[in-house]
Amino acid sequence: MKNKTNRRDFLKKSTLAAAGILGVGFPTIDVKGNIMGANDRVRMGFIGIGNRGTQLLHSFMKNPDVKVTALCDIYKPYLSRNRSLVDPRFFLPKGRPVPVMGENFGKEIALYEDYRKLLDDKNVDAVCIATPDHWHALQAIDSVNAGKDVYLEKPVSMTIYEGRKIVDAVNRTKKVVSVGYMRRCAALYNKIPALIQSGKLGEISVINSHYYSNMTPNGIGNMKPEMPPKDFDWNAWLGPRAYRDFQYNIAPYMFRWWKDYSSQIANNGSHYIDIVQWLIGEQAPVAVTAVGTNHIIRDDRTIPENMDITYEFASGKLFNFRVCETTSVPGLKYGNIEIIGTKGSLYISDNGYRYYPATPGQFADWKQTFEKEEFNMPKEDWTYNHITDFINCVKTRNTPVSSIEQSYRSSSFALLANIALEVKERIIWDPVNERITNCEAANKLLHYEYRKPWKLE
């Protein structure tokens, strides 16, 4: 786990990453060794075409510079794109997403049940990976080693160790890799840095953010182990994770509530963490505290229904994040992010922002210098913008707006929170050597032992 980067290099790279200028351009060469021209279409393969994978597939299909050449999934109805063949129980409970399919790709699309065979396909330049979190590291590293550029769904990985291994593989292979933190391509969020730099907030002290959803009373429900559908490869779905029997409230969608496969702080929370990390210029915490409870939603989940996390930075700033799946009422004055400064507070939603100037308090005699400000932004297609950035970078060899290093750092916030929750301690994090310095039990959770024959190369 030791990183050769010293503290000075870390801070330098962090500053460059925050500015979006870290990276070196390389000539674009496709898998056949031909130079890719500006008019060439990028041949895309898709690994994991369930709910999110289908959403990304459809967004990629809108881009005129993309040609879909291969699909891969371990569930045959998803692979054949025939929704009528989906197990009826995959539609339950009500609201469980099953992808809209029925695309007419024709016979020129290659279909694979094993992603490694897709990676051997010479008719694929780049891949989109939208599999469960515990598969991200293996598939991303295998992809860049196979010479493919990668669009990877967030979070970057399931563990800190895996995430760093992906970054190392990308740096070694010089492949273009973008991670699905699509708000970085939103015009709204790109307006915020200028507002912060204007001085309206003064000195930033505390940031609060949250993800909320009311899953009461039944959540993902209570189910017993069963045989999986005959056309669903459960063993392949588990991959490097320890074997356990199939349950209908684990796969193919509800894995997000099982700590072995995902978490809500990593799934939804890391979107907002990524924005905060970007806006306040903090690349990593130095301490993390997390608490969680399960007492209202009586389902099979192994992650908390409510979770409070505090991140401490070397600068003195505090960042509080809350996951709350027992309410539909947000806990902030407006939006999902609150940035508190000495001269004012900024509240940000996906639709706009609200700035409220501060007033002097006890023993203070300064005067209010700024006025209240509101801004509303029309809805944008962030996913399409983000995909377009990736495709452009595949052609130009520039670094995507969601670079692998900064995306790994954003994902790490969530992974560290899960570790702090597991050990029930405030953990002290060394972001240079990527070790927890006060709890060896926590360090043991930086990775887990893969089930054979899977291993990171």
C-alpha positions in Angstrom: 0.0 0.0 0.0 3.0 2.3 0.2 3.0 5.2 -2.2 6.3 6.6 -3.4 4.8 10.1 -3.7 6.1 12.4 -1.0 4.0 15.1 0.6 5.3 17.9 -1.6 4.5 15.9 -4.8 1.1 15.0 -3.4 0.1 18.6 -2.7 1.5 19.7 -6.2 -0.5 16.9 -8.0 -3.6 17.7 -5.9 -3.5 21.3 -7.0 -3.0 20.4 -10.6 -5.8 17.8 -10.5 -8.2 20.4 -8.9 -7.4 22.7 -11.7 -8.0 20.0 -14.3 -4.6 20.2 -15.9 -2.9 17.1 -14.7 -2.1 14.7 -17.5 -0.1 14.4 -20.7 -1.4 14.0 -24.2 -0.5 10.9 -26.2 -1.2 10.1 -29.9 -4.4 8.2 -30.4 -3.9 4.7 -31.8 -6.7 2.1 -32.1 -6.3 -1.6 -31.3 -5.2 -2.4 -34.8 -2.4 0.1 -34.6 -4.0 2.7 -36.9 -3.9 6.4 -36.0 -7.4 7.5 -35.1 -8.5 10.6 -37.0 -10.8 13.3 -36.0 -13.6 11.8 -38.2 -13.3 8.3 -36.9 -16.0 6.9 -34.7 -15.0 5.4 -31.4 -16.0 1.7 -31.3 -17.5 1.1 -27.9 -18.1 -2.1 -25.9 -20.4 -2.2 -22.9 -19.7 -4.4 -19.8 -22.8 -4.5 -17.7 -26.0 -3.4 -19.4 -28.6 -3.5 -16.6 -30.2 -0.4 -15.3 -27.3 2.1 -15.2 -25.5 0.3 -18.0 -28.5 0.8 -20.3 -28.8 4.5 -19.4 -25.2 4.9 -20.4 -25.6 2.8 -23.5 -28.4 5.1 -24.7 -26.4 8.2 -23.9 -23.4 6.9 -25.9 -25.7 6.0 -28.8 -26.7 9.7 -29.0 -23.1 10.7 -29.7 -22.4 10.8 -33.5 -18.7 9.9 -32.8 -19.7 6.5 -31.2 -20.3 3.2 -32.8 -21.6 0.4 -30.5 -19.8 -2.8 -31.5 -20.1 -5.2 -28.5 -22.2 -5.9 -25.4 -21.5 -8.1 -22.4 -23.7 -9.2 -19.5 -24.2 -12.3 -17.3 -28.0 -12.1 -17.6 -29.1 -13.4 -21.0 -32.3 -11.3 -21.4 -30.2 -8.1 -20.8 -27.7 -9.4 -23.4 -30.4 -10.3 -26.0 -32.1 -6.9 -25.2 -35.4 -8.7 -24.8 -37.4 -7.2 -21.9 -40.2 -9.8 -22.3 -37.8 -12.5 -21.1 -36.8 -10.8 -17.8 -37.8 -12.8 -14.7 -41.1 -11.3 -13.5 -39.7 -11.2 -9.9 -37.0 -8.7 -11.1 -39.9 -6.2 -11.5 -40.8 -6.5 -7.8 -41.1 -4.7 -5.5 -42.9 -1.9 -7.4 -40.4 0.7 -8.6 -37.4 -1.7 -8.9 -35.8 -0.5 -12.2 -35.6 -2.9 -15.1 -33.9 -1.4 -18.1 -35.8 -0.4 -21.2 -34.4 -2.5 -24.0 -35.4 -3.5 -27.6 -32.7 -1.6 -29.5 -32.2 -2.7 -33.0 -28.5 -3.2 -33.3 -28.5 -5.8 -36.0 -26.2 -8.8 -36.4 -23.0 -6.7 -36.4 -23.0 -6.4 -32.6 -20.9 -9.0 -30.8 -22.4 -10.5 -27.7 -20.4 -11.8 -24.8 -21.1 -13.4 -21.4 -17.5 -13.1 -20.3 -16.1 -9.6 -20.3 -12.5 -10.9 -21.0 -13.7 -12.1 -24.4 -15.0 -8.7 -25.1 -11.6 -7.2 -24.2 -10.1 -9.5 -26.8 -12.3 -8.1 -29.5 -10.2 -6.1 -32.0 -13.4 -4.2 -33.0 -13.6 -2.4 -29.6 -11.6 0.7 -28.9 -13.0 1.7 -25.6 -15.4 0.1 -23.0 -18.1 1.4 -20.7 -18.1 -0.5 -17.3 -21.4 -0.3 -15.4 -21.2 -3.4 -13.2 -21.6 -3.7 -9.4 -18.9 -1.9 -7.4 -17.0 -5.1 -6.5 -16.2 -5.7 -10.2 -14.9 -2.3 -11.1 -11.2 -2.9 -10.2 -10.8 -6.2 -12.0 -12.6 -5.0 -15.1 -11.0 -1.6 -15.3 -7.4 -2.9 -14.9 -8.0 -5.8 -17.3 -9.4 -3.2 -19.8 -6.5 -0.8 -19.8 -4.1 -3.8 -19.9 -6.0 -5.0 -23.0 -5.4 -1.6 -24.6 -8.9 -0.2 -24.2 -9.9 3.3 -23.0 -12.5 3.2 -20.2 -15.6 5.0 -19.1 -16.0 3.6 -15.5 -19.1 4.1 -13.4 -18.6 5.4 -9.9 -17.3 4.6 -7.3 -13.9 3.9 -8.8 -13.6 0.8 -6.6 -14.8 -1.3 -3.7 -11.6 -0.8 -1.7 -8.8 1.8 -1.3 -6.2 -0.7 -2.4 -8.2 -1.5 -5.6 -8.6 2.2 -6.4 -4.8 2.9 -6.2 -4.1 -0.2 -8.3 -6.5 1.2 -11.0 -4.7 4.6 -10.9 -1.3 2.9 -11.2 -2.5 0.8 -14.2 -3.9 3.8 -16.0 -0.7 5.8 -15.4 1.4 2.8 -16.7 -0.7 2.1 -19.8 -1.4 5.8 -20.6 -5.1 4.9 -21.4 -7.9 7.5 -21.2 -10.1 6.7 -18.2 -13.1 8.8 -17.1 -15.3 8.1 -14.0 -19.0 8.8 -13.9 -19.0 11.9 -11.8 -21.0 13.7 -14.4 -21.8 16.9 -12.4 -18.3 18.1 -13.3 -19.7 18.7 -16.8 -22.7 20.7 -15.5 -22.7 24.4 -16.4 -24.2 25.1 -13.0 -21.5 23.6 -11.0 -18.8 25.2 -13.2 -20.2 28.6 -12.2 -19.6 28.0 -8.5 -15.7 28.2 -8.4 -15.9 31.8 -9.6 -18.4 32.7 -6.9 -16.2 31.2 -4.2 -13.1 32.9 -5.6 -15.0 36.3 -5.6 -14.7 36.4 -1.8 -18.4 36.4 -1.1 -18.1 33.4 1.2 -15.0 34.7 3.0 -13.1 31.9 4.7 -14.8 28.6 4.4 -15.1 26.7 7.7 -17.8 24.0 7.4 -19.5 22.1 4.6 -22.7 20.1 5.0 -24.2 17.8 2.4 -26.6 14.9 2.2 -28.3 12.2 0.2 -31.8 11.3 1.3 -34.6 8.9 0.3 -37.6 7.6 2.1 -37.5 3.8 1.9 -39.8 3.2 4.9 -41.4 0.9 5.8 -40.1 -2.1 3.9 -37.0 -1.0 2.0 -35.5 -3.9 0.0 -37.7 -6.4 1.9 -36.8 -9.6 3.6 -36.1 -12.7 1.5 -34.6 -16.1 1.8 -31.9 -17.7 -0.3 -33.2 -19.3 -3.5 -32.0 -20.7 -6.8 -31.2 -17.9 -9.2 -33.0 -17.8 -12.6 -31.5 -20.3 -15.0 -30.3 -17.6 -17.4 -28.6 -15.5 -14.6 -25.0 -16.5 -13.9 -24.9 -15.9 -10.1 -21.3 -17.3 -9.7 -20.0 -14.9 -12.3 -22.0 -12.0 -10.7 -20.2 -12.7 -7.4 -16.8 -12.8 -9.0 -14.1 -12.0 -6.4 -16.5 -11.9 -3.5 -17.0 -14.9 -1.2 -19.7 -17.4 -2.3 -23.1 -17.0 -0.9 -26.5 -18.2 -2.0 -28.6 -16.0 -4.4 -31.4 -13.8 -3.1 -33.8 -11.8 -5.2 -33.1 -8.7 -3.1 -29.4 -8.7 -3.9 -29.2 -8.9 -7.6 -29.4 -7.6 -10.2 -30.2 -4.1 -8.7 -30.5 -4.2 -4.9 -26.8 -4.9 -4.3 -26.4 -1.3 -3.4 -27.8 -2.0 0.1 -25.3 -4.9 0.8 -21.9 -3.8 2.1 -20.0 -6.6 0.3 -21.1 -5.1 -3.0 -21.7 -1.4 -2.6 -23.0 1.3 -0.2 -25.2 4.3 -0.5 -22.4 6.7 0.6 -20.4 5.3 -2.3 -23.3 5.0 -4.8 -25.2 8.3 -4.4 -23.2 10.1 -1.7 -19.9 10.2 -3.7 -21.5 12.3 -6.3 -21.8 15.2 -3.8 -18.5 14.4 -2.2 -16.9 14.7 -5.6 -18.4 18.2 -6.1 -17.4 19.3 -2.6 -13.9 18.0 -3.0 -13.6 20.0 -6.2 -15.2 23.2 -5.0 -13.3 23.6 -1.8 -10.0 22.3 -3.1 -9.5 19.5 -0.6 -8.2 16.2 -2.1 -8.3 14.0 1.0 -9.3 14.1 4.7 -6.9 13.5 7.5 -9.5 12.1 9.9 -12.9 10.4 9.5 -15.7 9.6 12.0 -18.8 7.7 11.0 -21.9 6.5 12.9 -24.9 4.6 11.5 -28.2 3.1 12.7 -30.8 0.6 11.5 -34.0 0.7 13.6 -36.8 1.8 11.4 -36.6 0.0 8.0 -36.7 -3.7 8.9 -35.2 -5.2 5.8 -32.2 -7.4 4.9 -29.8 -4.6 4.2 -26.3 -4.7 5.7 -25.6 -1.0 5.4 -27.2 1.6 7.7 -30.4 3.3 6.9 -29.0 6.5 8.4 -25.3 7.4 8.5 -23.5 10.6 9.7 -19.9 11.2 8.6 -17.5 13.9 9.6 -14.4 14.5 7.5 -11.6 16.6 9.0 -9.1 18.4 6.7 -5.5 19.5 7.5 -6.7 23.0 6.7 -9.1 23.0 9.6 -12.3 22.7 7.5 -15.0 20.2 8.5 -17.2 18.4 6.0 -20.3 16.6 7.3 -22.2 14.2 5.1 -25.4 12.5 5.9 -27.1 9.5 4.3 -30.7 9.4 5.4 -33.1 6.8 3.8 -36.0 7.4 6.3 -37.1 10.8 5.0 -38.1 12.7 1.8 -37.6 16.1 3.5 -34.1 17.5 3.0 -32.2 18.8 6.0 -30.7 21.9 4.5 -32.3 25.3 3.8 -31.9 24.6 0.0 -30.4 21.8 -2.1 -27.9 19.1 -1.2 -24.7 21.1 -0.4 -24.2 23.9 2.1 -20.8 25.7 2.1 -20.5 28.0 5.2 -18.1 30.9 5.1 -17.3 33.9 7.4 -19.0 36.3 5.0 -21.9 34.1 3.7 -23.3 30.7 3.1 -23.9 29.0 -0.2 -26.6 26.4 -0.8 -26.4 24.3 -4.0 -28.9 22.0 -5.7 -28.8 20.4 -9.1 -31.1 23.2 -10.3 -29.4 26.3 -8.9 -27.9 28.0 -5.9 -28.8 30.4 -3.1 -26.3 32.7 -1.5 -27.1 34.2 1.9 -24.8 36.9 3.3 -23.6 36.5 6.9 -24.3 39.1 9.6 -21.9 40.0 12.5 -22.3 38.1 15.7 -21.1 38.4 19.2 -18.2 40.9 19.7 -18.1 41.6 15.9 -18.5 45.1 14.5 -18.0 44.5 10.8 -20.7 45.4 8.2 -22.5 43.1 5.8 -20.9 43.6 2.4 -22.8 41.3 0.0 -26.5 40.9 -0.9 -28.6 37.8 -1.1 -28.3 36.1 -4.5 -30.3 33.4 -6.3 -29.5 31.6 -9.5 -31.6 29.0 -11.3 -30.2 26.8 -14.1 -32.3 25.0 -16.8 -32.0 21.2 -16.7 -29.0 19.9 -18.5 -28.1 16.5 -19.8 -25.0 16.0 -17.7 -24.5 12.4 -18.7 -24.4 13.2 -22.4 -22.0 16.1 -21.7 -19.8 13.9 -19.6 -19.7 11.1 -22.2 -18.9 13.6 -24.9 -16.0 14.8 -22.8 -14.7 11.2 -22.6 -15.1 10.6 -26.4 -13.3 13.8 -27.2 -10.5 12.8 -24.9 -10.3 9.4 -26.5 -9.6 11.2 -29.8 -7.3 13.9 -28.5 -5.6 11.9 -25.6 -6.4 14.8 -23.2 -7.3 14.1 -19.6 -11.0 13.8 -19.0 -12.7 16.3 -16.7 -13.2 13.3 -14.2 -9.7 12.1 -14.2 -8.9 8.8 -12.6 -6.7 10.3 -9.8 -9.3 12.9 -8.6 -12.1 10.4 -9.0 -10.2 7.9 -7.0 -9.8 10.5 -4.3 -13.5 11.3 -4.3 -14.4 7.6 -4.1 -11.9 7.2 -1.2 -13.9 9.5 1.0 -16.8 7.1 0.8 -14.7 4.0 1.3 -13.0 5.5 4.4 -16.3 6.4 5.9 -17.4 2.7 5.5 -14.2 1.6 7.3 -14.7 4.1 10.1 -18.3 2.9 10.5 -17.1 -0.8 10.6 -14.4 -0.3 13.3 -16.5 2.3 15.2 -13.5 4.6 15.7 -12.3 8.0 14.5 -9.7 7.0 12.0 -6.6 9.1 11.2 -5.7 9.0 7.5 -2.3 9.5 5.9 -3.2 10.6 2.4 0.4 10.3 1.1 1.1 6.8 2.2 -2.6 5.8 2.1 -2.6 4.2 5.5 -4.7 4.6 8.7 -2.2 5.5 11.4 -4.2 4.8 14.6 -6.1 1.5 14.0 -4.6 -1.6 12.5 -8.0 -3.2 12.3 -9.0 -0.4 10.0 -6.0 -1.0 7.8 -7.0 -4.6 7.3 -10.2 -3.2 5.7 -8.3 -1.3 3.0 -8.8 -4.5 0.9 -10.2 -8.0 1.2 -9.1 -11.5 0.0 -10.5 -12.3 -3.4 -12.2 -15.6 -4.1 -10.1 -17.8 -6.4 -9.3 -17.7 -9.2 -9.7 -13.9 -9.3 -6.7 -11.6 -8.6 -5.5 -8.1 -9.4 -2.7 -8.1 -12.0 
